């Protein structure tokens, strides 16, 4: 268990996983990490939902993590994981914790929909097993499990549970967690980035920041400095971009645009499908207005 708390504040990029044919494109992944590392981001998330982790086997996930760690240099890396078999998930936590990662992004067990007491046991067991801090991933529309405020406050007492990626869609819960102060609250819904930071949240894990990264970094910097009016003026033109990214299942639209920029090849694994030309053009148009 970590002897001190880590700082998960700032903007984290939940990296896409580039493919060439059916294989992970590690040279492209290296280029991406180095590209974003100079843009002012706080760190990276490997093998999150934006990274199509569900379509990667564990050998591929470890290889992706190793590539990101090597390319990230001094920037920290959080590793995503998921599961619903506690024993298998604990074993995976222990294996991942052997890498020099900053933390683990952990959702509730998907499909099972346990009671709140079961969620407390789930996260406590994983936190006890890990040498790295946990970031709770509260995303009920993917897992089918809602984590109540009471449960989150109970989990916040665990010294190895230090932050939350907040996709719960409950502003009152977000505010209560910020006021409580024990968990660093990271916006997980890109459209809620401004609101979460304005409430006092610590940062964001934002897929949209694959494009126009500098603008997202600046919005967060201004909010953290209390420059609300300037931050709002910069954020409002970004709102159409956020809508465009999620017009089709993520990360299809992001990958299409990154491919047009020459950073990757435009490839996804089934059942994910390539973005439509209309969705791609919509995002490009939103980016052009910010240029």
Secondary structure, 3 states (H helix, E strand, C coil): CCCCCCCCCEEEEECCCCEECCEECHHHHHHHHHHHHCCCCCEEEECCCCCCHHHCCHHHHHHHHHHHHHHHCCCEEEEEECCCCHHHHHHHHHHHCCCCCCEEEEECCCCCCCCHHHHHHHHHHHHHHCCCEEEEEECHHHHCCCCCHHHHHHHCCCCCEEEEEECCCCHHHHHHHHHHCCCEEEECCHHHHHHHHHHCCCEEECHHHHCCHHHHHHHHHHHHCCCHHHHHHHHHCCHHHHHHHCCCCCCHHHHHHHHHCCCCCCCCCCCCCCCCHHHHHHHHHHHHHHC
